[in-house]
Amino acid sequence: MSASDLQPFRVHFHDPDLAPIDIDALCAADAREIAIERRGVSPGAIRKTKLIRETS
């Protein structure tokens, strides 16, 4: 795995007090797992995981 293989994801949570978190990961599932670890939440706390696409 190299840095060029990673994609930017934004993970949103059900709790409005938890701000979305941006994570570079290989896939959405990996981004969710990283968010769970970093925020110390359960998998059910994640509302959605979106690939961040740049607008030009």
N, CA, C, O and CB atoms as a CASP TS submission, in Angstrom:
PFRMAT TS
TARGET T0000
AUTHOR 0000-0000-0000
METHOD Language model
MODEL 1
PARENT N/A
ATOM      1  N   MET     1       0.847  -1.180   0.000  1.00  0.00           N
ATOM      2  CA  MET     1       0.000   0.000   0.000  1.00  0.00           C
ATOM      3  C   MET     1       0.886   1.235   0.000  1.00  0.00           C
ATOM      4  O   MET     1       1.845   1.326   0.768  1.00  0.00           O
ATOM      5  CB  MET     1      -0.961   0.003   1.220  1.00  0.00           C
ATOM      6  N   SER     2       0.560   2.177  -0.863  1.00  0.00           N
ATOM      7  CA  SER     2       1.296   3.431  -0.884  1.00  0.00           C
ATOM      8  C   SER     2       0.315   4.576  -0.657  1.00  0.00           C
ATOM      9  O   SER     2      -0.901   4.394  -0.718  1.00  0.00           O
ATOM     10  CB  SER     2       2.065   3.609  -2.227  1.00  0.00           C
ATOM     11  N   ALA     3       0.861   5.746  -0.397  1.00  0.00           N
ATOM     12  CA  ALA     3       0.017   6.918  -0.158  1.00  0.00           C
ATOM     13  C   ALA     3      -0.866   7.216  -1.368  1.00  0.00           C
ATOM     14  O   ALA     3      -1.964   7.753  -1.216  1.00  0.00           O
ATOM     15  CB  ALA     3       0.884   8.140   0.175  1.00  0.00           C
ATOM     16  N   SER     4      -0.396   6.873  -2.562  1.00  0.00           N
ATOM     17  CA  SER     4      -1.190   7.145  -3.760  1.00  0.00           C
ATOM     18  C   SER     4      -2.411   6.230  -3.862  1.00  0.00           C
ATOM     19  O   SER     4      -3.340   6.532  -4.611  1.00  0.00           O
ATOM     20  CB  SER     4      -0.325   6.989  -5.002  1.00  0.00           C
ATOM     21  N   ASP     5      -2.426   5.118  -3.123  1.00  0.00           N
ATOM     22  CA  ASP     5      -3.563   4.205  -3.119  1.00  0.00           C
ATOM     23  C   ASP     5      -4.703   4.701  -2.218  1.00  0.00           C
ATOM     24  O   ASP     5      -5.837   4.235  -2.328  1.00  0.00           O
ATOM     25  CB  ASP     5      -3.113   2.824  -2.669  1.00  0.00           C
ATOM     26  N   LEU     6      -4.393   5.640  -1.337  1.00  0.00           N
ATOM     27  CA  LEU     6      -5.382   6.122  -0.386  1.00  0.00           C
ATOM     28  C   LEU     6      -6.310   7.146  -1.036  1.00  0.00           C
ATOM     29  O   LEU     6      -5.907   7.903  -1.919  1.00  0.00           O
ATOM     30  CB  LEU     6      -4.691   6.731   0.836  1.00  0.00           C
ATOM     31  N   GLN     7      -7.548   7.149  -0.582  1.00  0.00           N
ATOM     32  CA  GLN     7      -8.542   8.102  -1.062  1.00  0.00           C
ATOM     33  C   GLN     7      -9.099   8.864   0.144  1.00  0.00           C
ATOM     34  O   GLN     7      -9.144   8.324   1.249  1.00  0.00           O
ATOM     35  CB  GLN     7      -9.689   7.377  -1.855  1.00  0.00           C
ATOM     36  N   PRO     8      -9.523  10.114  -0.062  1.00  0.00           N
ATOM     37  CA  PRO     8     -10.070  10.888   1.059  1.00  0.00           C
ATOM     38  C   PRO     8     -11.559  10.588   1.284  1.00  0.00           C
ATOM     39  O   PRO     8     -12.366  10.651   0.357  1.00  0.00           O
ATOM     40  CB  PRO     8      -9.873  12.392   0.805  1.00  0.00           C
ATOM     41  N   PHE     9     -11.898  10.264   2.518  1.00  0.00           N
ATOM     42  CA  PHE     9     -13.283  10.002   2.902  1.00  0.00           C
ATOM     43  C   PHE     9     -13.678  10.934   4.032  1.00  0.00           C
ATOM     44  O   PHE     9     -12.839  11.334   4.839  1.00  0.00           O
ATOM     45  CB  PHE     9     -13.475   8.524   3.322  1.00  0.00           C
ATOM     46  N   ARG    10     -14.962  11.281   4.088  1.00  0.00           N
ATOM     47  CA  ARG    10     -15.519  12.038   5.212  1.00  0.00           C
ATOM     48  C   ARG    10     -16.558  11.142   5.870  1.00  0.00           C
ATOM     49  O   ARG    10     -17.495  10.666   5.229  1.00  0.00           O
ATOM     50  CB  ARG    10     -16.151  13.419   4.746  1.00  0.00           C
ATOM     51  N   VAL    11     -16.364  10.925   7.168  1.00  0.00           N
ATOM     52  CA  VAL    11     -17.257  10.066   7.934  1.00  0.00           C
ATOM     53  C   VAL    11     -18.155  10.960   8.795  1.00  0.00           C
ATOM     54  O   VAL    11     -17.668  11.794   9.558  1.00  0.00           O
ATOM     55  CB  VAL    11     -16.448   9.049   8.819  1.00  0.00           C
ATOM     56  N   HIS    12     -19.479  10.773   8.661  1.00  0.00           N
ATOM     57  CA  HIS    12     -20.474  11.540   9.409  1.00  0.00           C
ATOM     58  C   HIS    12     -21.095  10.646  10.479  1.00  0.00           C
ATOM     59  O   HIS    12     -21.252   9.440  10.288  1.00  0.00           O
ATOM     60  CB  HIS    12     -21.571  12.111   8.459  1.00  0.00           C
ATOM     61  N   PHE    13     -21.447  11.267  11.617  1.00  0.00           N
ATOM     62  CA  PHE    13     -21.993  10.537  12.750  1.00  0.00           C
ATOM     63  C   PHE    13     -23.437  10.944  13.015  1.00  0.00           C
ATOM     64  O   PHE    13     -23.852  12.041  12.642  1.00  0.00           O
ATOM     65  CB  PHE    13     -21.140  10.770  13.995  1.00  0.00           C
ATOM     66  N   HIS    14     -24.201  10.066  13.657  1.00  0.00           N
ATOM     67  CA  HIS    14     -25.588  10.370  14.028  1.00  0.00           C
ATOM     68  C   HIS    14     -25.639  11.467  15.089  1.00  0.00           C
ATOM     69  O   HIS    14     -26.545  12.300  15.073  1.00  0.00           O
ATOM     70  CB  HIS    14     -26.299   9.103  14.543  1.00  0.00           C
ATOM     71  N   ASP    15     -24.686  11.475  16.001  1.00  0.00           N
ATOM     72  CA  ASP    15     -24.647  12.453  17.095  1.00  0.00           C
ATOM     73  C   ASP    15     -24.222  13.809  16.552  1.00  0.00           C
ATOM     74  O   ASP    15     -23.108  13.940  16.045  1.00  0.00           O
ATOM     75  CB  ASP    15     -23.681  11.992  18.223  1.00  0.00           C
ATOM     76  N   PRO    16     -25.090  14.835  16.645  1.00  0.00           N
ATOM     77  CA  PRO    16     -24.734  16.146  16.102  1.00  0.00           C
ATOM     78  C   PRO    16     -23.570  16.803  16.837  1.00  0.00           C
ATOM     79  O   PRO    16     -22.973  17.748  16.320  1.00  0.00           O
ATOM     80  CB  PRO    16     -25.930  17.057  16.148  1.00  0.00           C
ATOM     81  N   ASP    17     -23.236  16.321  18.033  1.00  0.00           N
ATOM     82  CA  ASP    17     -22.098  16.869  18.770  1.00  0.00           C
ATOM     83  C   ASP    17     -20.764  16.340  18.247  1.00  0.00           C
ATOM     84  O   ASP    17     -19.714  16.899  18.563  1.00  0.00           O
ATOM     85  CB  ASP    17     -22.234  16.546  20.249  1.00  0.00           C
ATOM     86  N   LEU    18     -20.792  15.269  17.450  1.00  0.00           N
ATOM     87  CA  LEU    18     -19.568  14.728  16.853  1.00  0.00           C
ATOM     88  C   LEU    18     -19.417  15.292  15.440  1.00  0.00           C
ATOM     89  O   LEU    18     -20.221  15.008  14.552  1.00  0.00           O
ATOM     90  CB  LEU    18     -19.596  13.160  16.829  1.00  0.00           C
ATOM     91  N   ALA    19     -18.390  16.082  15.258  1.00  0.00           N
ATOM     92  CA  ALA    19     -18.140  16.661  13.939  1.00  0.00           C
ATOM     93  C   ALA    19     -17.680  15.563  12.982  1.00  0.00           C
ATOM     94  O   ALA    19     -17.064  14.588  13.411  1.00  0.00           O
ATOM     95  CB  ALA    19     -17.079  17.797  14.022  1.00  0.00           C
ATOM     96  N   PRO    20     -17.975  15.715  11.685  1.00  0.00           N
ATOM     97  CA  PRO    20     -17.464  14.744  10.711  1.00  0.00           C
ATOM     98  C   PRO    20     -15.933  14.712  10.760  1.00  0.00           C
ATOM     99  O   PRO    20     -15.293  15.698  11.126  1.00  0.00           O
ATOM    100  CB  PRO    20     -17.955  15.094   9.273  1.00  0.00           C
ATOM    101  N   ILE    21     -15.375  13.596  10.396  1.00  0.00           N
ATOM    102  CA  ILE    21     -13.920  13.431  10.406  1.00  0.00           C
ATOM    103  C   ILE    21     -13.467  13.023   9.004  1.00  0.00           C
ATOM    104  O   ILE    21     -14.090  12.176   8.365  1.00  0.00           O
ATOM    105  CB  ILE    21     -13.475  12.366  11.472  1.00  0.00           C
ATOM    106  N   ASP    22     -12.383  13.630   8.536  1.00  0.00           N
ATOM    107  CA  ASP    22     -11.800  13.293   7.236  1.00  0.00           C
ATOM    108  C   ASP    22     -10.676  12.288   7.448  1.00  0.00           C
ATOM    109  O   ASP    22      -9.811  12.470   8.305  1.00  0.00           O
ATOM    110  CB  ASP    22     -11.273  14.570   6.504  1.00  0.00           C
ATOM    111  N   ILE    23     -10.706  11.227   6.653  1.00  0.00           N
ATOM    112  CA  ILE    23      -9.749  10.124   6.798  1.00  0.00           C
ATOM    113  C   ILE    23      -9.284   9.677   5.427  1.00  0.00           C
ATOM    114  O   ILE    23     -10.095   9.542   4.511  1.00  0.00           O
ATOM    115  CB  ILE    23     -10.375   8.936   7.571  1.00  0.00           C
ATOM    116  N   ASP    24      -7.989   9.446   5.273  1.00  0.00           N
ATOM    117  CA  ASP    24      -7.447   8.845   4.054  1.00  0.00           C
ATOM    118  C   ASP    24      -7.383   7.344   4.270  1.00  0.00           C
ATOM    119  O   ASP    24      -6.759   6.869   5.220  1.00  0.00           O
ATOM    120  CB  ASP    24      -6.032   9.431   3.695  1.00  0.00           C
ATOM    121  N   ALA    25      -8.038   6.593   3.374  1.00  0.00           N
ATOM    122  CA  ALA    25      -8.095   5.137   3.507  1.00  0.00           C
ATOM    123  C   ALA    25      -8.206   4.498   2.132  1.00  0.00           C
ATOM    124  O   ALA    25      -8.442   5.183   1.137  1.00  0.00           O
ATOM    125  CB  ALA    25      -9.283   4.710   4.399  1.00  0.00           C
ATOM    126  N   LEU    26      -8.035   3.187   2.081  1.00  0.00           N
ATOM    127  CA  LEU    26      -8.136   2.455   0.818  1.00  0.00           C
ATOM    128  C   LEU    26      -9.577   2.349   0.338  1.00  0.00           C
ATOM    129  O   LEU    26      -9.836   2.384  -0.865  1.00  0.00           O
ATOM    130  CB  LEU    26      -7.542   1.065   0.968  1.00  0.00           C
ATOM    131  N   CYS    27     -10.522   2.220   1.281  1.00  0.00           N
ATOM    132  CA  CYS    27     -11.934   2.056   0.918  1.00  0.00           C
ATOM    133  C   CYS    27     -12.800   2.609   2.040  1.00  0.00           C
ATOM    134  O   CYS    27     -12.300   2.939   3.116  1.00  0.00           O
ATOM    135  CB  CYS    27     -12.277   0.558   0.641  1.00  0.00           C
ATOM    136  N   ALA    28     -14.105   2.708   1.785  1.00  0.00           N
ATOM    137  CA  ALA    28     -15.036   3.250   2.769  1.00  0.00           C
ATOM    138  C   ALA    28     -15.064   2.402   4.038  1.00  0.00           C
ATOM    139  O   ALA    28     -15.155   2.942   5.141  1.00  0.00           O
ATOM    140  CB  ALA    28     -16.436   3.343   2.173  1.00  0.00           C
ATOM    141  N   ALA    29     -14.988   1.097   3.894  1.00  0.00           N
ATOM    142  CA  ALA    29     -15.008   0.217   5.064  1.00  0.00           C
ATOM    143  C   ALA    29     -13.807   0.484   5.971  1.00  0.00           C
ATOM    144  O   ALA    29     -13.942   0.512   7.194  1.00  0.00           O
ATOM    145  CB  ALA    29     -15.022  -1.257   4.626  1.00  0.00           C
ATOM    146  N   ASP    30     -12.644   0.678   5.373  1.00  0.00           N
ATOM    147  CA  ASP    30     -11.447   1.000   6.156  1.00  0.00           C
ATOM    148  C   ASP    30     -11.600   2.352   6.843  1.00  0.00           C
ATOM    149  O   ASP    30     -11.200   2.510   7.996  1.00  0.00           O
ATOM    150  CB  ASP    30     -10.195   1.001   5.259  1.00  0.00           C
ATOM    151  N   ALA    31     -12.174   3.324   6.147  1.00  0.00           N
ATOM    152  CA  ALA    31     -12.389   4.652   6.725  1.00  0.00           C
ATOM    153  C   ALA    31     -13.318   4.559   7.934  1.00  0.00           C
ATOM    154  O   ALA    31     -13.095   5.218   8.949  1.00  0.00           O
ATOM    155  CB  ALA    31     -12.976   5.619   5.668  1.00  0.00           C
ATOM    156  N   ARG    32     -14.361   3.735   7.817  1.00  0.00           N
ATOM    157  CA  ARG    32     -15.287   3.546   8.937  1.00  0.00           C
ATOM    158  C   ARG    32     -14.566   2.948  10.142  1.00  0.00           C
ATOM    159  O   ARG    32     -14.755   3.403  11.270  1.00  0.00           O
ATOM    160  CB  ARG    32     -16.460   2.643   8.520  1.00  0.00           C
ATOM    161  N   GLU    33     -13.750   1.940   9.907  1.00  0.00           N
ATOM    162  CA  GLU    33     -13.015   1.297  11.004  1.00  0.00           C
ATOM    163  C   GLU    33     -12.073   2.282  11.694  1.00  0.00           C
ATOM    164  O   GLU    33     -11.974   2.296  12.921  1.00  0.00           O
ATOM    165  CB  GLU    33     -12.218   0.092  10.479  1.00  0.00           C
ATOM    166  N   ILE    34     -11.386   3.101  10.908  1.00  0.00           N
ATOM    167  CA  ILE    34     -10.474   4.098  11.473  1.00  0.00           C
ATOM    168  C   ILE    34     -11.266   5.115  12.292  1.00  0.00           C
ATOM    169  O   ILE    34     -10.841   5.491  13.384  1.00  0.00           O
ATOM    170  CB  ILE    34      -9.668   4.809  10.351  1.00  0.00           C
ATOM    171  N   ALA    35     -12.408   5.564  11.779  1.00  0.00           N
ATOM    172  CA  ALA    35     -13.239   6.532  12.500  1.00  0.00           C
ATOM    173  C   ALA    35     -13.735   5.954  13.820  1.00  0.00           C
ATOM    174  O   ALA    35     -13.766   6.654  14.832  1.00  0.00           O
ATOM    175  CB  ALA    35     -14.430   6.963  11.636  1.00  0.00           C
ATOM    176  N   ILE    36     -14.121   4.691  13.815  1.00  0.00           N
ATOM    177  CA  ILE    36     -14.573   4.025  15.037  1.00  0.00           C
ATOM    178  C   ILE    36     -13.462   4.039  16.082  1.00  0.00           C
ATOM    179  O   ILE    36     -13.708   4.328  17.253  1.00  0.00           O
ATOM    180  CB  ILE    36     -15.014   2.572  14.738  1.00  0.00           C
ATOM    181  N   GLU    37     -12.244   3.727  15.656  1.00  0.00           N
ATOM    182  CA  GLU    37     -11.101   3.716  16.576  1.00  0.00           C
ATOM    183  C   GLU    37     -10.775   5.112  17.066  1.00  0.00           C
ATOM    184  O   GLU    37     -10.568   5.308  18.263  1.00  0.00           O
ATOM    185  CB  GLU    37      -9.877   3.107  15.901  1.00  0.00           C
ATOM    186  N   ARG    38     -10.725   6.090  16.168  1.00  0.00           N
ATOM    187  CA  ARG    38     -10.322   7.451  16.538  1.00  0.00           C
ATOM    188  C   ARG    38     -11.344   8.142  17.428  1.00  0.00           C
ATOM    189  O   ARG    38     -10.970   8.872  18.346  1.00  0.00           O
ATOM    190  CB  ARG    38     -10.097   8.279  15.295  1.00  0.00           C
ATOM    191  N   ARG    39     -12.616   7.925  17.173  1.00  0.00           N
ATOM    192  CA  ARG    39     -13.662   8.602  17.953  1.00  0.00           C
ATOM    193  C   ARG    39     -14.166   7.752  19.115  1.00  0.00           C
ATOM    194  O   ARG    39     -14.904   8.252  19.964  1.00  0.00           O
ATOM    195  CB  ARG    39     -14.828   8.967  17.051  1.00  0.00           C
ATOM    196  N   GLY    40     -13.786   6.496  19.169  1.00  0.00           N
ATOM    197  CA  GLY    40     -14.218   5.624  20.258  1.00  0.00           C
ATOM    198  C   GLY    40     -15.721   5.409  20.289  1.00  0.00           C
ATOM    199  O   GLY    40     -16.342   5.438  21.352  1.00  0.00           O
ATOM    200  N   VAL    41     -16.302   5.191  19.112  1.00  0.00           N
ATOM    201  CA  VAL    41     -17.752   5.002  18.990  1.00  0.00           C
ATOM    202  C   VAL    41     -18.052   3.596  18.482  1.00  0.00           C
ATOM    203  O   VAL    41     -17.157   2.873  18.046  1.00  0.00           O
ATOM    204  CB  VAL    41     -18.369   6.062  18.041  1.00  0.00           C
ATOM    205  N   SER    42     -19.317   3.229  18.548  1.00  0.00           N
ATOM    206  CA  SER    42     -19.735   1.931  18.016  1.00  0.00           C
ATOM    207  C   SER    42     -19.992   2.072  16.515  1.00  0.00           C
ATOM    208  O   SER    42     -20.184   3.188  16.031  1.00  0.00           O
ATOM    209  CB  SER    42     -21.012   1.404  18.754  1.00  0.00           C
ATOM    210  N   PRO    43     -20.000   0.969  15.774  1.00  0.00           N
ATOM    211  CA  PRO    43     -20.284   1.042  14.334  1.00  0.00           C
ATOM    212  C   PRO    43     -21.638   1.684  14.024  1.00  0.00           C
ATOM    213  O   PRO    43     -21.792   2.313  12.978  1.00  0.00           O
ATOM    214  CB  PRO    43     -20.240  -0.349  13.731  1.00  0.00           C
ATOM    215  N   GLY    44     -22.617   1.534  14.915  1.00  0.00           N
ATOM    216  CA  GLY    44     -23.933   2.113  14.708  1.00  0.00           C
ATOM    217  C   GLY    44     -23.962   3.629  14.830  1.00  0.00           C
ATOM    218  O   GLY    44     -24.948   4.259  14.449  1.00  0.00           O
ATOM    219  N   ALA    45     -22.892   4.227  15.357  1.00  0.00           N
ATOM    220  CA  ALA    45     -22.835   5.681  15.524  1.00  0.00           C
ATOM    221  C   ALA    45     -22.545   6.398  14.205  1.00  0.00           C
ATOM    222  O   ALA    45     -22.738   7.609  14.100  1.00  0.00           O
ATOM    223  CB  ALA    45     -21.771   6.046  16.554  1.00  0.00           C
ATOM    224  N   ILE    46     -22.082   5.651  13.202  1.00  0.00           N
ATOM    225  CA  ILE    46     -21.733   6.259  11.914  1.00  0.00           C
ATOM    226  C   ILE    46     -22.975   6.333  11.041  1.00  0.00           C
ATOM    227  O   ILE    46     -23.655   5.333  10.811  1.00  0.00           O
ATOM    228  CB  ILE    46     -20.608   5.455  11.200  1.00  0.00           C
ATOM    229  N   ARG    47     -23.256   7.540  10.558  1.00  0.00           N
ATOM    230  CA  ARG    47     -24.426   7.764   9.705  1.00  0.00           C
ATOM    231  C   ARG    47     -24.096   7.497   8.256  1.00  0.00           C
ATOM    232  O   ARG    47     -24.858   6.820   7.566  1.00  0.00           O
ATOM    233  CB  ARG    47     -24.948   9.187   9.865  1.00  0.00           C
ATOM    234  N   LYS    48     -22.954   8.025   7.769  1.00  0.00           N
ATOM    235  CA  LYS    48     -22.570   7.784   6.377  1.00  0.00           C
ATOM    236  C   LYS    48     -21.078   8.027   6.199  1.00  0.00           C
ATOM    237  O   LYS    48     -20.443   8.730   6.984  1.00  0.00           O
ATOM    238  CB  LYS    48     -23.382   8.687   5.418  1.00  0.00           C
ATOM    239  N   THR    49     -20.541   7.428   5.150  1.00  0.00           N
ATOM    240  CA  THR    49     -19.150   7.600   4.762  1.00  0.00           C
ATOM    241  C   THR    49     -19.135   7.979   3.297  1.00  0.00           C
ATOM    242  O   THR    49     -19.635   7.237   2.451  1.00  0.00           O
ATOM    243  CB  THR    49     -18.307   6.309   5.029  1.00  0.00           C
ATOM    244  N   LYS    50     -18.558   9.139   2.992  1.00  0.00           N
ATOM    245  CA  LYS    50     -18.583   9.651   1.616  1.00  0.00           C
ATOM    246  C   LYS    50     -17.166   9.855   1.096  1.00  0.00           C
ATOM    247  O   LYS    50     -16.276  10.282   1.831  1.00  0.00           O
ATOM    248  CB  LYS    50     -19.372  10.977   1.543  1.00  0.00           C
ATOM    249  N   LEU    51     -16.975   9.548  -0.155  1.00  0.00           N
ATOM    250  CA  LEU    51     -15.724   9.845  -0.832  1.00  0.00           C
ATOM    251  C   LEU    51     -15.710  11.338  -1.119  1.00  0.00           C
ATOM    252  O   LEU    51     -16.671  11.870  -1.675  1.00  0.00           O
ATOM    253  CB  LEU    51     -15.560   9.004  -2.149  1.00  0.00           C
ATOM    254  N   ILE    52     -14.644  12.012  -0.750  1.00  0.00           N
ATOM    255  CA  ILE    52     -14.528  13.460  -0.980  1.00  0.00           C
ATOM    256  C   ILE    52     -14.008  13.659  -2.393  1.00  0.00           C
ATOM    257  O   ILE    52     -12.927  13.186  -2.742  1.00  0.00           O
ATOM    258  CB  ILE    52     -13.577  14.148   0.079  1.00  0.00           C
ATOM    259  N   ARG    53     -14.774  14.349  -3.186  1.00  0.00           N
ATOM    260  CA  ARG    53     -14.366  14.646  -4.566  1.00  0.00           C
ATOM    261  C   ARG    53     -14.095  16.131  -4.673  1.00  0.00           C
ATOM    262  O   ARG    53     -14.893  16.960  -4.235  1.00  0.00           O
ATOM    263  CB  ARG    53     -15.454  14.205  -5.598  1.00  0.00           C
ATOM    264  N   GLU    54     -12.965  16.448  -5.258  1.00  0.00           N
ATOM    265  CA  GLU    54     -12.607  17.852  -5.437  1.00  0.00           C
ATOM    266  C   GLU    54     -13.467  18.461  -6.543  1.00  0.00           C
ATOM    267  O   GLU    54     -13.776  17.811  -7.542  1.00  0.00           O
ATOM    268  CB  GLU    54     -11.097  18.000  -5.772  1.00  0.00           C
ATOM    269  N   THR    55     -13.840  19.709  -6.342  1.00  0.00           N
ATOM    270  CA  THR    55     -14.563  20.431  -7.387  1.00  0.00           C
ATOM    271  C   THR    55     -13.610  21.431  -8.007  1.00  0.00           C
ATOM    272  O   THR    55     -12.848  22.092  -7.301  1.00  0.00           O
ATOM    273  CB  THR    55     -15.836  21.142  -6.824  1.00  0.00           C
ATOM    274  N   SER    56     -13.650  21.542  -9.306  1.00  0.00           N
ATOM    275  CA  SER    56     -12.725  22.468  -9.962  1.00  0.00           C
ATOM    276  C   SER    56     -13.453  23.586 -10.637  1.00  0.00           C
ATOM    277  O   SER    56     -12.824  24.457 -11.238  1.00  0.00           O
ATOM    278  CB  SER    56     -11.870  21.749 -10.963  1.00  0.00           C
TER
END
